[in-house]
């Protein structure tokens, strides 16, 4: 089952592709040996098809203007405390700027979140959405260390992951609790067995240092950056370590940098509950009858009863697997990432009430990084590895049980699910670095920080706290009154104008700007 921060990674493009079927990367660049890694030359080539760890599928299609995506591999130190020691390869992807050469600003580096998401596969999936930014920037993304093609963390195989995700992640009695704890220990032991060398070196501080090396290798004096979800945490850590190198930067769907893992999980419980409330209200407010309830309260009560029924007796899902309570909860959470998927959630619930769990299971599979061929990306393994390397707290079952009432009060539907997921790091072989990230960045250039009032995975309050933590004169907050995870990809004109104005023309919007 997902780690709390795992719910920050929504594979929305994979979800759409899988649902459309149901309902009707990148290496390639070898490197010359170079003692000074900042002076290495990248060998850009046509991109291969994504690896299984990146999620599989076809090589990225050409851009709308016919240009091809290009991929390369950058060398970085395995251990930044030993920069002349072993190296690892980091997979990069780019689309060169489409505008006039004399208007080019530099590279715009994206991180789409997770942690554990493959930027090499995500950037081309959303590339058309950033066409305007491409007029003045090379669009660049990467698989962070431990992710995708960048020395991926490996734990369980595909068959074992199917079993792992079928377990009961909200244990109700001693036997279920023992089974859940044992399963978590087995997952963590498998990660150590298969990825022992990389596990101590996947902290967010390591990825931030990689990005500064990337800045130099790409030939930029400043790092121009677009961070989404966990990407805002990575961007904040970068700004703390390298404030003098911060260029024009945007943080969207902002992680609260002041919270511990427990506080983050509790915040997500509240955030997903708010999103569920908004989904139910939207359904019953439509002119036609809402097929999942007469009132918002009725709709949520029916969902709760469905989950209890699934806990006792799962229903057929995607053959040969069954839709369990855990899978259904994950599927519901996945659909709440975007208002565009509310119609799928409605249909999935309606079908589940009739004994058909396919739609909710497809949504759950997308959350867990499973494609229609039964292959898993390494997003879960990388997510756990990065979070556990970052987060110092370790929780035990007794602690979680004491906290269950507080989590259930925050969310009757998601409370247990997120509380028990705090055990993900309990037996992790690498000590966590800190209670929360340090993002203080005095002297850095302005960073546009965008909070969405309806965001389930990174609740709105985190944006204001990020602004405060970055320090006076650095963070500039913009509020989007909307639904779903993030703001820019909502296509809201006000939000996009603010982002374009800053990234393309250097115009910082007024602090406190509100878009609706």
ZANUGU-376914 format. One record per residue (C-alpha): x, y, z. Coordinates in Angstrom, 2 decimals, always signed. Each point is the difference from the previous one (the first is absolute). Example, Ala and Ser with C-alpha at 12.3 -4.5 7.8 and 13.67 -1.06 7.14 Angstrom:
ZANUGU-376914
R_c1_c2_c3
R_+12.30_-4.50_+7.80
R_+1.37_+3.44_-0.66
end
This chain:
ZANUGU-376914
R_c1_c2_c3
R_+0.00_+0.00_+0.00
R_+1.20_+3.49_-0.64
R_+2.15_+2.06_+2.30
R_-1.78_+3.24_+1.01
R_+2.04_+2.08_-2.41
R_-0.64_-2.63_-2.66
R_-3.43_+1.55_-0.38
R_+1.77_+3.03_-1.42
R_+0.71_-1.88_-3.21
R_-2.97_-0.26_-2.33
R_+0.66_-1.81_-3.26
R_-2.86_+1.82_-1.70
R_+1.11_-0.68_-3.57
R_+0.27_-3.72_+0.70
R_-3.42_+0.13_+1.61
R_-1.56_+1.63_-3.04
R_+1.56_-2.49_-2.40
R_-1.07_-3.02_+2.03
R_-3.53_+1.27_+0.50
R_-0.45_+0.81_-3.68
R_+0.75_-3.63_-0.82
R_-2.24_-1.34_+2.75
R_-2.89_+2.34_-0.58
R_-0.80_+0.13_-3.76
R_+28.45_+5.23_+3.81
R_+2.37_+0.14_+0.19
R_+3.57_-0.85_-0.42
R_+1.57_-0.51_-3.37
R_+2.78_+2.56_+0.42
R_+3.44_-1.29_+0.82
R_+2.41_+2.36_+1.75
R_+3.60_+0.79_-0.66
R_+2.19_-0.51_+3.03
R_+0.52_+3.38_+1.60
R_+1.64_+0.52_+3.35
R_-1.88_+3.26_+0.47
R_-3.64_-1.05_-0.18
R_-1.15_+3.60_-0.42
R_+1.84_+0.08_-3.32
R_-1.45_-3.20_-1.44
R_-1.61_+0.08_-3.41
R_-3.49_-1.42_-0.39
R_-0.61_-2.14_-3.08
R_-3.62_+0.63_-0.95
R_-1.71_-2.71_-2.05
R_-3.52_-1.05_-0.96
R_-1.76_-1.40_+3.05
R_-0.54_-3.74_+0.37
R_-3.22_-1.52_+1.28
R_-0.36_+0.40_+3.76
R_+1.44_-2.78_+2.12
R_-2.25_-2.07_+2.23
R_+1.25_+2.01_+2.99
R_-1.19_+3.15_-1.79
R_-3.41_-1.53_-0.66
R_+0.51_-1.57_-3.42
R_-1.81_+0.96_-3.18
R_+1.10_+1.53_-3.29
R_+2.73_+2.52_-0.67
R_-1.28_+3.59_+0.24
R_-1.82_+1.27_-3.07
R_+1.43_+3.00_-1.86
R_-0.97_+3.45_+1.20
R_-2.87_+1.79_-1.80
R_+2.52_+1.87_-2.19
R_+1.67_-3.27_-0.99
R_+3.08_+0.38_+2.20
R_+1.14_-3.12_+1.82
R_+0.53_-0.42_+3.71
R_+3.66_-0.58_+0.82
R_+1.52_-2.07_+2.79
R_+3.41_-0.20_+1.64
R_+1.68_-1.29_+3.14
R_+1.85_+2.25_+2.44
R_+2.60_-1.34_+2.39
R_-0.27_+0.99_+3.67
R_+1.85_-1.15_+3.09
R_-1.68_-2.93_+1.72
R_+1.01_+1.54_+3.34
R_+0.18_+3.78_+0.06
R_+2.25_-0.25_+3.06
R_+2.48_-1.80_-2.27
R_-0.34_+1.90_-3.30
R_+3.00_-1.73_-1.57
R_-1.27_-3.49_+0.80
R_-2.49_-2.18_-1.84
R_-2.48_+1.63_-2.35
R_-3.56_-0.73_-1.08
R_-1.81_+0.90_-3.21
R_-2.99_+2.34_+0.12
R_-2.46_-0.20_-2.89
R_-0.95_+3.35_-1.58
R_-2.49_+1.04_-2.67
R_-0.40_+3.31_-1.83
R_-1.93_+1.85_-2.66
R_+2.09_+2.82_-1.42
R_-1.46_+3.50_+0.04
R_-2.30_+0.67_-2.94
R_+0.46_+3.78_-0.19
R_+2.71_+2.23_-1.36
R_+3.48_-0.76_+1.34
R_+0.52_+3.57_+1.20
R_-3.15_-0.30_+2.16
R_+1.07_-3.22_+1.71
R_+0.38_+0.38_+3.78
R_+1.53_-3.41_+0.74
R_-1.28_-3.34_+1.25
R_-3.16_-0.36_+2.11
R_+0.37_-3.07_+2.22
R_-3.15_-1.83_+1.12
R_-0.61_-2.37_+2.89
R_-3.56_-1.35_+0.05
R_-0.01_-1.52_+3.46
R_-0.44_-3.31_+1.73
R_+2.59_-0.25_+1.24
R_+0.80_-2.76_-2.42
R_-1.67_+1.21_-3.19
R_+1.89_-0.26_-3.29
R_+0.50_+3.42_-1.53
R_+1.24_-1.63_-3.20
R_-3.44_-1.52_-0.62
R_-2.12_+2.75_+1.57
R_+1.38_+3.02_-1.86
R_-0.88_-1.26_-3.51
R_-3.40_-1.16_+1.26
R_-0.79_+3.60_+1.00
R_+2.34_+1.71_-2.46
R_-2.73_+1.69_-2.01
R_-1.21_+1.73_+3.18
R_+3.34_+1.81_+0.24
R_+0.24_+1.08_-3.64
R_+0.00_+3.70_+0.89
R_+2.85_-0.47_+2.46
R_+1.94_-1.82_-2.71
R_+0.09_+3.18_-2.11
R_+2.81_+1.29_+2.22
R_+1.29_-3.08_+1.82
R_+1.32_-3.44_-0.71
R_-2.44_-2.16_+1.98
R_+2.02_-2.47_+2.08
R_-0.90_-2.70_+2.48
R_+1.71_-3.01_+1.51
R_-0.35_-3.19_+1.97
R_+1.37_+0.84_+3.45
R_+2.50_-2.41_+1.49
R_-1.72_-3.24_+0.97
R_-2.80_+0.61_-2.52
R_-0.72_-1.45_-3.44
R_+3.24_-0.29_-2.00
R_+2.10_+1.78_+2.64
R_+1.30_-3.02_+1.95
R_-3.54_-0.96_+1.06
R_-0.76_-1.31_+3.47
R_-1.28_-3.56_-0.35
R_-1.99_-1.88_+2.63
R_-2.73_-2.52_-0.88
R_-0.66_-1.44_-3.46
R_-3.28_+0.48_-1.86
R_-1.67_-3.15_+1.34
R_+1.04_+0.83_+3.55
R_-1.30_+3.56_-0.41
R_-3.39_-1.31_-1.09
R_-0.16_-1.91_+3.28
R_+1.37_+2.96_+1.97
R_-2.68_+2.36_-1.28
R_-2.76_-2.54_+0.65
R_+0.75_-0.05_+3.73
R_-2.29_+1.61_+2.56
R_+1.65_+3.35_+0.70
R_-2.50_+0.94_+2.73
R_+0.31_-2.91_+2.46
R_-2.93_-0.52_+2.35
R_+1.36_-2.68_+2.34
R_+3.23_-1.51_+1.29
R_+0.32_-2.54_-2.82
R_-0.47_+2.63_-2.72
R_+2.40_+2.34_+1.76
R_+2.67_-2.71_+0.17
R_-0.46_-0.79_-3.68
R_+0.26_+3.68_-0.92
R_+3.12_+0.59_+2.08
R_+1.65_-3.15_-1.36
R_-0.78_+1.07_-3.58
R_+1.54_+3.43_+0.57
R_+3.13_-1.59_+1.49
R_+0.28_-2.35_-2.99
R_-0.30_+2.92_-2.43
R_+2.72_+1.95_+1.78
R_+2.28_-3.03_+0.24
R_-0.38_-0.57_-3.75
R_+1.00_+3.61_-0.66
R_+3.15_-0.47_+2.07
R_+0.81_-3.29_-1.71
R_-0.33_+1.34_-3.53
R_+1.02_+3.67_+0.39
R_+2.30_+0.23_+3.00
R_+2.60_+2.12_-1.80
R_-2.36_+2.79_-1.10
R_-2.28_+0.24_+3.07
R_+2.24_+2.32_+2.08
R_+0.32_+2.41_-2.94
R_-3.55_+0.85_-1.07
R_-0.73_+2.85_+2.40
R_-1.55_+3.18_-1.32
R_+3.25_+1.81_+0.80
R_+1.77_-2.39_-2.38
R_-2.53_+0.73_-2.76
R_+0.40_+3.74_+0.60
R_+3.76_-0.28_-0.45
R_-0.64_-1.98_-3.17
R_-2.12_+2.88_-1.28
R_+2.79_+2.50_+0.61
R_+2.40_-2.23_-1.93
R_-2.67_-0.21_-2.72
R_-0.21_+3.78_-0.10
R_+3.73_+0.20_-0.65
R_+0.04_-2.77_-2.58
R_-2.92_+1.62_-1.85
R_+2.01_+3.24_-0.10
R_-2.27_+2.16_+2.16
R_+1.16_+2.59_+2.51
R_-3.30_-0.34_+1.87
R_-2.39_-2.91_+0.48
R_-3.39_+0.83_-1.48
R_-2.40_-2.48_+1.54
R_-3.61_-1.22_+0.03
R_-0.72_-2.27_+2.97
R_-3.32_-1.74_+0.54
R_-1.08_-1.80_+3.20
R_+3.11_-1.66_+1.49
R_+1.86_+2.04_-2.62
R_-0.72_+3.06_+2.17
R_+1.78_-1.64_+2.92
R_+2.94_-0.84_-2.26
R_-0.01_+3.58_-1.28
R_-0.09_+1.39_+3.52
R_+2.96_-2.16_+1.05
R_+1.87_+1.14_-3.13
R_-0.70_+3.64_+0.86
R_+1.32_-0.59_+3.53
R_+3.23_-1.61_-1.23
R_+0.59_+2.28_-3.01
R_-1.90_+3.28_+0.50
R_+2.41_+1.89_-2.24
R_-0.81_-2.32_-2.91
R_-3.81_+0.27_+0.15
R_-1.36_+1.45_-3.21
R_-3.69_+0.34_-0.87
R_-1.82_-2.71_+1.94
R_-3.60_-1.12_+0.45
R_-1.30_-2.32_+2.75
R_-3.45_-1.48_-0.72
R_-1.95_-2.39_+2.31
R_+2.19_+0.89_+2.91
R_+1.29_-2.41_+2.65
R_-0.07_+1.43_+3.51
R_+3.69_+0.06_+0.97
R_-0.71_+0.48_+3.71
R_-1.74_-3.34_+0.58
R_+1.26_-3.35_+1.21
R_-1.05_-3.16_-1.82
R_-2.84_-0.45_+2.48
R_-1.25_+3.55_-0.42
R_+0.20_-0.37_-3.77
R_-2.08_-3.17_+0.11
R_-2.60_+1.63_+2.23
R_-0.09_+3.00_-2.33
R_-0.61_-2.28_-2.95
R_-2.82_-1.74_+1.84
R_-1.68_+3.38_+0.36
R_+0.83_+0.96_-3.58
R_-1.41_-3.14_-1.58
R_-3.08_+0.21_+2.19
R_-0.58_+3.58_-1.20
R_+0.40_-1.15_-3.60
R_-2.47_-2.84_+0.59
R_-2.48_+2.45_+1.50
R_+0.40_+2.26_-3.03
R_-0.43_-2.94_-2.39
R_-3.21_-1.12_+1.73
R_-1.40_+3.54_+0.10
R_+0.75_+0.43_-3.69
R_-1.75_-3.24_-0.90
R_-3.24_+0.76_+1.85
R_-0.05_+3.62_-1.20
R_-0.29_-0.96_-3.66
R_-3.34_+0.30_-1.75
R_-0.19_-3.73_-0.69
R_-0.29_-2.46_+2.87
R_+3.26_-0.92_+1.69
R_+0.33_-3.80_-0.45
R_+1.97_-0.46_+3.23
R_-2.24_+1.77_+2.51
R_-2.90_+2.40_+0.54
R_+2.07_+2.37_+2.17
R_+3.71_+0.45_+0.58
R_-0.35_-1.68_+3.39
R_-1.88_-2.89_-1.55
R_+2.65_-0.42_-2.71
R_+2.83_-0.12_+2.54
R_-1.92_-2.40_+2.23
R_-0.46_-2.34_-2.96
R_+3.73_+0.16_-0.77
R_+0.79_-0.84_+3.62
R_-2.38_-2.97_-0.12
R_+1.59_-1.19_-3.24
R_+3.45_+0.01_+1.61
R_-1.26_-1.94_+3.01
R_-1.62_-2.53_-2.29
R_+3.24_-0.35_-1.97
R_+1.91_-0.53_+3.22
R_-2.22_-3.03_+0.66
R_-0.29_-1.21_-3.58
R_+1.90_+1.42_-2.99
R_-1.68_+0.12_-3.43
R_+1.43_-0.79_-3.45
R_+2.44_+2.66_-1.18
R_+2.40_-0.28_-2.93
R_+0.21_-3.75_-0.58
R_+1.31_-2.00_+1.78
R_+0.35_+2.53_+2.85
R_-2.78_+1.08_+2.32
R_-0.91_+3.49_+1.13
R_+0.79_+0.16_+3.70
R_-0.74_+2.75_+2.49
R_+3.58_+1.22_-0.34
R_-0.07_+0.04_-3.81
R_-3.34_+1.83_-0.03
R_+1.30_+2.63_+2.45
R_+3.07_+0.54_-2.15
R_-2.12_+0.25_-3.13
R_-2.25_+2.60_+1.60
R_+3.03_+2.01_+1.10
R_+1.50_-0.16_-3.48
R_-3.18_+1.38_-1.59
R_-0.06_+2.90_+2.45
R_+3.29_+1.32_-1.40
R_-1.81_+1.63_-2.91
R_-3.53_+1.21_-0.55
R_+0.34_-1.47_-3.50
R_-0.18_-3.44_+1.59
R_-3.08_+0.57_+2.14
R_-2.18_-1.46_-2.75
R_+2.10_-3.18_+0.09
R_-0.36_-0.13_+3.77
R_-3.77_+0.31_-0.30
R_-0.10_-2.78_-2.57
R_+2.40_-2.15_+2.01
R_-2.07_+0.30_+3.14
R_-3.25_-0.65_-1.86
R_+1.47_-3.16_-1.50
R_+1.50_-1.13_+3.31
R_-3.43_+0.21_+1.62
R_-1.09_-2.50_-2.66
R_+2.95_-2.31_+0.71
R_+2.39_+1.16_-2.75
R_+3.29_+1.40_+1.34
R_+1.90_+0.51_-3.25
R_-0.02_+3.80_-0.19
R_+1.03_+0.52_+3.61
R_+2.76_-2.59_-0.42
R_+1.35_+1.74_-3.13
R_+0.15_+3.20_+2.02
R_+1.76_-1.82_+2.84
R_+2.47_-1.54_-2.44
R_+0.89_+3.46_-1.32
R_+0.72_+1.17_+3.55
R_+2.30_-2.97_+0.53
R_+1.82_+0.27_-3.33
R_-1.43_-3.19_-1.55
R_-0.64_-0.03_-3.75
R_-2.55_-2.09_-1.90
R_+2.66_-2.66_-0.69
R_+0.44_-0.66_+3.71
R_+3.38_+1.73_+0.19
R_+0.79_+2.48_+2.75
R_+2.17_+3.06_-0.27
R_+2.32_+0.49_+2.94
R_-1.96_+2.99_+1.33
R_-1.04_-1.76_+3.22
R_+3.51_-1.28_+0.73
R_+1.57_+3.38_-0.75
R_-2.66_+1.86_+1.96
R_+0.55_-2.03_+3.13
R_+3.79_+0.17_-0.37
R_+0.10_+3.78_-0.42
R_-2.53_+0.72_+2.75
R_+1.69_-2.34_+2.47
R_+3.43_+1.45_-0.76
R_-1.41_+3.51_+0.54
R_-2.32_-0.49_+2.99
R_+1.57_-0.56_+3.41
R_-3.09_-1.16_+1.97
R_-0.70_-3.72_+0.29
R_-3.41_-1.16_+1.24
R_-1.10_-3.33_+1.45
R_-3.42_-1.73_-0.06
R_-0.87_+1.04_+3.56
R_+0.63_+3.64_-0.89
R_-2.20_-0.25_-3.09
R_-2.83_-1.58_+1.99
R_+0.15_+2.88_+2.49
R_-0.30_+2.45_-2.90
R_-2.88_-1.70_-1.79
R_-2.76_+2.07_+1.68
R_+1.65_+3.23_-1.13
R_+0.40_-1.26_-3.55
R_-3.58_-1.29_-0.10
R_-1.27_+3.36_+1.14
R_+1.95_+1.61_-2.83
R_-1.45_-2.44_-2.51
R_-2.39_-2.89_+0.64
R_+0.90_-1.38_-3.44
R_+3.76_+0.58_-0.31
R_+1.04_+0.26_+3.65
R_+0.89_-3.64_+0.68
R_+1.64_-0.36_-3.41
R_+2.38_+2.91_+0.56
R_+0.65_-0.71_+3.68
R_+1.16_-3.57_-0.62
R_+2.18_+1.11_-2.90
R_+2.23_+1.76_+2.54
R_+1.58_-3.42_+0.63
R_+1.70_+0.04_-3.41
R_+3.34_+1.12_+1.42
R_-0.07_-1.85_+3.32
R_+2.60_-2.62_-0.94
R_+1.74_+1.92_-2.76
R_+3.74_-0.79_-0.19
R_+1.07_+3.66_-0.41
R_-0.49_+2.65_+2.69
R_-2.16_+2.98_-0.90
R_+1.70_+3.37_-0.35
R_-2.31_+2.46_+1.78
R_-3.47_+0.67_+1.39
R_-0.77_+2.22_-3.00
R_+1.92_+1.65_-2.83
R_+1.93_+3.25_+0.39
R_-1.10_+2.45_-2.68
R_+1.30_+3.29_+1.42
R_+1.39_+1.88_-2.97
R_+1.08_+3.53_+0.92
R_+1.19_+1.92_-3.01
R_-1.66_-2.24_-2.58
R_-1.90_+1.49_-2.93
R_-3.81_+0.15_+0.33
R_-1.78_-3.36_-0.16
R_-3.64_-0.09_-1.08
R_-1.85_-2.30_+2.44
R_-3.48_-1.13_-1.11
R_-2.50_-1.57_+2.39
R_-3.29_-1.61_-1.06
R_-2.82_+0.28_+2.56
R_-1.45_-3.38_-1.07
R_+3.24_-1.96_-0.25
R_-0.38_-3.43_+1.68
R_+3.63_-1.13_+0.01
R_+1.82_+3.22_+0.89
R_-2.54_+2.01_+1.99
R_-0.23_+3.72_-0.65
R_+1.49_+1.06_+3.34
R_+3.37_-1.40_-1.05
R_+0.50_+2.79_-2.54
R_-0.09_+2.71_+2.64
R_+2.35_-1.96_+2.21
R_+2.42_-0.49_-2.88
R_-0.01_+3.76_-0.59
R_+0.74_+0.66_+3.67
R_+2.72_-2.64_+0.13
R_+1.78_+1.23_-3.14
R_+0.43_+3.34_+1.71
R_-0.81_+3.65_-0.51
R_+0.09_+1.18_-3.57
R_+0.32_-3.48_-1.54
R_-3.37_-1.77_-0.10
R_-2.86_+1.76_-1.82
R_-3.34_-1.69_+0.65
R_-2.78_-0.36_-2.55
R_-3.31_-1.68_+0.92
R_-2.08_-2.02_-2.45
R_-3.57_-0.71_+1.08
R_-0.46_-3.30_-1.76
R_-0.09_-3.78_+0.25
R_+2.58_-2.71_-0.54
R_+3.73_-0.30_+0.50
R_+1.83_+3.08_-1.20
R_-1.09_+3.11_-1.87
R_+1.91_+0.58_-3.26
R_-1.33_-3.11_-1.72
R_-3.57_+0.99_+0.88
R_+0.32_+2.33_-3.03
R_-1.21_+2.90_+2.13
R_+0.84_+3.11_-2.01
R_+0.85_+2.15_+3.02
R_+2.46_-2.58_+1.38
R_+1.64_-0.62_-3.35
R_+0.34_+3.72_-0.73
R_+1.78_+0.46_+3.34
R_+2.36_-2.91_-0.66
R_+0.73_+1.10_-3.56
R_+0.49_+3.59_+1.07
R_+2.68_-1.01_+2.47
R_+1.77_-2.82_-1.83
R_-0.05_+1.66_-3.42
R_+0.21_+3.72_+0.82
R_+1.28_+0.15_+3.59
R_-3.16_+1.73_+1.28
R_-0.67_-1.08_+3.58
R_-3.74_+0.10_+0.80
R_-1.16_+1.90_+3.04
R_+0.20_-2.05_+3.19
R_-3.46_-1.18_+1.02
R_-1.37_-0.19_-3.54
R_-3.14_-2.16_-0.12
R_-1.17_-1.91_-3.08
R_-3.37_-1.75_-0.24
end
